[in-house]
Amino acid sequence: MRVGAARIDITPEEPVRLCGYVGRTELTEGVEQPIVAGALAFQPADQPPALLISAEVTAFPAALTERLAQRLSEQAGVPRERFVLTCTHTHSAPCVTGALPNMFGRPIPEAHVEGIERYTRMLFERLEQVALSALAGMEPGTLSCGEGRATFGANRRTEGGPADPALPVLVARNRDGQPLAIVANYACHCTTLRGFNRIHGDWAGEARERIEATHPGAVALVTLGFAGDINPSPRDKLEYAHEHGQHVATEIERLLAGAMVPLRNAPVCGITRIALPFDRIPDRAEWERHAKEEGVVGYHARKFLALLDRGETIPEALSYPVQVWSFGRDLTMVFLAGEVVIDYALRLKAEHPDHRLWLTAYANDVPCYIPSVRVLREGGYEADGSNLYYGQPARLAECVEDKVVGAVRALIEAADACVHS
């Protein structure tokens, strides 16, 4: 196998509007910590290259991912199913055009919009650069994996409720055994910092800095698990972000000092798109009634009324990407879009006990929360209120859990069949 890695700075070059919290109305007050994007490229013998990128941004739209995927296919021969773009969902990163369109519940000043668009163009260019650098730098090496634990993620809906302590780690080494890339995954929101209007990577950025300081020359990437309803605990202080990042970095060092599992199988990669139906979509009279309200409810409704006035149709379903990279049962990486709640992790691990699952959310698109049946029946922000900020017309239907899990199952079974043959 050939492996390569690269990082690039994606810190904005001017004050810009931060994403993540509705109450932010001003441009950034400075940079507390630079933010970056990292890329891991690998290419088994007789296969096309594969590429994983993690960017320290809050969210990005599918259009950005697909445009980048097309460019990398044309320039470097990376097939779509072998490319994944993820984000750490830090809430101290700039807005990106097309992501969380109703974030502030009101129109954004034109000068702020222009700054967001400039940042988005810069972000795209740098994501392309870091991808091509990782591919160009590939050299003979190996991949291995292990799994540790982290414990600062807590269920934010129910005290003592379900969480996923798994901290899977993937290491790319050169032929001399030196780490080129260290990739970690943990299911916890990057929301340690609130009421904070400065650029920062949150706990994921802190972990990345500590890993790279311990392994000079290596690139650290952090991806998020199914963290939709998981928050860091404690939070609201910068020192807690430092502590959470150190927690992750320390556990990774413990894993690296022990026996890692070498990945001997070339990956089988698959991607599919499924339709996730929305529940009942309001009729025009309901939109007109809500449009009279203030805040995000009225803003949301007025945008859909404008869409109807243009003669457009409100979509009845969300186009949703599901992706799997399977190295056999030693490691099966599942990539889901959006803010996936923890119930999906518990269910997938129960249904695939003979696979070492690596579960990543915020992958390829961040269109909304992906609630489970339980969360939809309980209601609340992840089921309902969040859709206003994401600009979706309604909550998702209860059938979505089975549809997502079924799509993952089908890709894992197809990969298993290829590995066994």
N, C-alpha and C positions, 0 to 999 in steps of 0.2 A: 504494500500500500504506500501511496505517496500522501503526505499531509502538509498542510501549510496554514498559517494564521497571520492575521494583521489586525491592527486597531487604527482608528482615526478619530480625531477630535470633532465633535458635533456641537460644541458650545456656540451659542449665537454670538455674532460679532457686533451686535447692537442691542440696546434694551428692547425687549419683546414681551408680548402678553404670555403669561404662563397658563398652562392648562390645569385641570384637576379639581379646582374649587370655584364654585359659582360666585363667591364674594370678591374675587379678584377683579379690580377695575383698572388698575394702573399697570404700567410697564415694569419690568424687572428692576430691582434695586441693586443688582450686582450678581457676581458669581461666587458662591460659597465653595463649590466644587465643580471643576470642569466635567462635562458629560461626554461620553464616547460611544462609538459603535465598534464592536469586535466581530471578526469573521473567522470561522473554521472551515477550511476546505480539505477534502480528502478524496482520493481516487484509487479504488482497488484495481488490480490488474484486469484488463479487458472490460472495464466499465467506464461510463462517463463520470466526470467529477460530480461531487455533491457539495453543497454549500449551506452552512447555517450562519445567519447573522443575528446578533442581539444588539439592539439600539436602546440607549437610555432616553427614551421618550415616553410620553403618557399613552399615546394611541396614534394609529395611522389607519388610513382607509385601504380597502382592497385595491382601489385603482392604483395607488402608489406601488403596492406589492407586485401587481400584475405587470405594470410598466417596467419595473426593475427586473422582473423575471424574464420578460421578453428581451430586454437589452442583454442580459447575461446569457441567454440562449443564443442570441445572434453573435455575440462577441467571444464567448468562451465555451459554447457547446454544453451549457448546463441545462439538462431537461427540466421541465417545470416540476415534475414530481421529486426532483432531487435538489430543490431550492426551498428554503424556509426563511422567512423574515419574522423575527419576534421582537417584542419590546419589553422593557422591565416595568413599564407602567408607573414610573416615578411621577409623583404629583408635583414635582418641582422642575418640570421641563417645559419647553415652549409648546404652544398650540401648533398643530400641523393642519394645513388646509384639507378640508373634507372629513376630519375626525371630530367627533363630539360636536356636531354643528350647532347645537342649542346650549352649549356649555354655560353660557352666562345669562340665558333667559331673556335676552334683549339684543338688539343689533349692536355689533361691535363698531366703534368709530373707524372711518375709512383709513385713517393713518395707521391704526393698529392692524387692520386687515392687510394693508400693503406690507407691513413688517412680517406678518405671519406668512404671507406668500413668498417673500424673499427668503425667510428661513426655510420654508419647505423646499424651495429650489436648491438651496445650499445642501440641505439634508439629503435630497435625492442624489445629487452629484457625489457627495461623500460616501454614501452607501455603495454607489457603483464603484468608486475608487477603492474602498476597503475590500470589496468582493474580488475585484480584479487583482489586487495586491496579494491576497491570500492564495488565489489560484496560481498566480505567477510564481509564488515562493514555495510551491510544493516540493518536497524532497522525500526520499525514502524514510519510512517511519512506521509507527504502530498506533493502534487505538486500544485503550483498556478502560474498564469502568468499575465502579464500586458504589456503595450506598451507605451513607451515614444518617444522622438525625440532627434536626434543629427544633427548638422548642419555644421560640418567641411568637409563633403564629397562633392566634386565638380566634375562635369563632365569634364574629361580631353580632350575629343575630341572637344567639343563645349562649349565655354564660356557661362554660363547660361543655359546649356543644362540639360536634365533630370538627377535627382538623387533621392534617396529614403531615406528620413530622419527617417524612422521607426527604433525604437530601442526596439524590443521585449525582454522581460526578463522572465525567468523561474526560480522559486525558489523552492528548496526542503527543507522542514523543518522537524525537528524531532517532536515527540509527545508533546514536551514542547514549540513548536513554534519557536525554534532557527534555523536559517538558517544552513543547511549542505552544500548546493551548490547554487550558484547564476550564472546563465548562461545568457549571453547577446549576441545580434546579431546586427551587423551594417554593411551596405554596403559601405565599404571604404577600398581601398588598404592600407596595412601596409608599406607605402613607404615615411613616413615622413622624414626618414634619407637616404641621398644619400652621396656618397663620404666618406663613413664611413666603416671602416674595423674592427669593433669590434662587438662582440655578443650583441644583444639587441632585445627585443620583440616588439619594435616600440610602437605605441599608444595602441595596444591591451595588450601588456605586462605592460605598465604603468597603464592602467585601471584595469587590474587584481590585481596588487600590491595594488592599492588604495582601491579596494573593500575588499580585504582580510585584509587590515590594519584596516578598519572600522568594520569588522565582524570577529574577531579572531576565528579561528577554522573552519571557512567556506572555501570551495574551490570555487574559481571563475574561470569560463570558458568563453572565448570569441570565438564566431564563426563569420565568415564573410558572409555578404549577397552577393547579385549579384553585385560584386564590380569590374568587369572586366575593366570598363572604368571610374571608380571613384577614384580620388586621394584625399588625405588630403590637405586641404588648410587653412592656409599656411603650408609650409614644408621647409626642408633643414636645420633645426636647432634642436638640442636636446631639447631645451626648448619648441618647438612646440609639440613634442611627449608628454612631460609632460602635456601641456595644453590640448591636445586632450584626453589623458587618464583621466584627471580630469573632463573634460566635460562629458564623459560617466559615470564616477563614481558618479558625482553629480546628474545626471538625474536618475540613478538607485536608489539613496537614496530617491529622491522625490517619485519614484514609490513605494518603499517599505514602505514609511510612509503613503501611501494611501490604497485604497481597491484593492486587487489583486483578480483575478478570480480563484476560486478553480477548479481544474480539477477533475471532478467526474467520467468521463468515462474512463475505461481502454483503452489504445491505440490499434488501429488497425494498424498493421505494414505491409507494402508491399514493395517489391523491384523488379525491372525488368531491363533487359538489352536490349537496342535497338541499331540498327546499324545506325550511322550517316554517310551518304555518303560523300566522298571527291569529290570536283569538278574535273575537268580534271587533270589527273596525267601525268606528262611529259613523253615523250618517251625517249628511250636510247640516241638518238642524242641530245636531250635537256639537259639531265643529263651530257653528255660529254662536251657540250658547257659551262654549268655552272661550271663544275668541274675545268675549267681553271681559274676561278675568284678567287680573294683573299677573306679572311675573312670568315664569316659564310656562305655566299652563296656557295663558293667553297667547304668548309668543308662539308656542308649539302649534296651537290651533290655527292661528292666523297664517302660518306657513302652509298648512295643509289646505286651507281655504284658497290660498293663492294658487296652489297646485291644481285644485279642481277648476278654478276660474280659467286656467290656461288650457283646460280640456284634457289634462293628464289623468291617469288612473292611479289610485293609491295601490301599491303592491299588496298582495294577499299573503306573501311569504317572503322570508329572508333567504337569500342565496348564501349557503354556508359551506366553507371548505373544511374538509377532514383529511388529514395527512398522516401517514405512518411510514417510519423507517424501521425495518426489522433486521437485526443482525442475528436472527434466530432467538432462542429463548434466553440467551445471555443478556440481550438488551433489545427491547421493543420500544421505540420512541413514538409517542402519539402527540400530534400537534393539532390543537383545536383553536378556532378563532374566538374572540370575545372574552368576556369576563365569566369564565366557567365556575360554577359553585362546587363546593367540596364533595357533594353527594356523588358526582360523576366519578371522582377518583375512587371513592369507596366501592362503588358498584363495579367499575372496570377491574379493579384489583381483585374483587371477589369472583368475578367471572373468568379471570385469566390468572389463576394462582400459579400456573407453571411457567409464566413469563415474568421476567424482570421488566416492569413497566416504568418508563420515563414519561411523565404526563406534563405537557407544556400547554398552557393557554396563551392568550394574547398573541397568537401566531397567524400570520398571513392577512389578518383583518381584525379590527376591534369595532364591530358594529353595534354591540349592546351587551348586556348581561345574558348569560345562558343559564336560566334557572332550572332546577329539577322539578319534578312533580311535587315533592314536598314543599319546596319554596313557593311554587306557584299557588298551592293551596293555602299556605300560611299568609301569603301576600307580603307587602312591605316594599322597601326600596328596590331590592334586586329583582323583584317580580314586576313591579309597576312603575314607581316614581322615576326610576333610572331611564326608562324609555323616553321620557320627555327630553332629557338632556342629550340623548343619543339621536333624537329626531325620528324615532320609529313610531308608526301609527297606532300601535296597540301592544299589549303584552303578548308574549308567545303562548301558543296553545300547549296543553298538557302532554300532547303526543310527542313533543320535541325530544324529551329525554330518551324515549325508545328509539326515535329516529337517529339521534346522534350515536347512541351506544350501538345500535345495529350497524351503522356505517363503519364505526371503528372495528367492530367484530368482523365484518366482511373483509376489511383490508388486512387484519391480522391473519385470518384464515387463508386468504390468498397468498400472503407472504410465507406462511408456514408450509403451504403446499409447494411453493417454489424452493424453499430451503430443503425440504425433505426429498424433493425429486433430484 
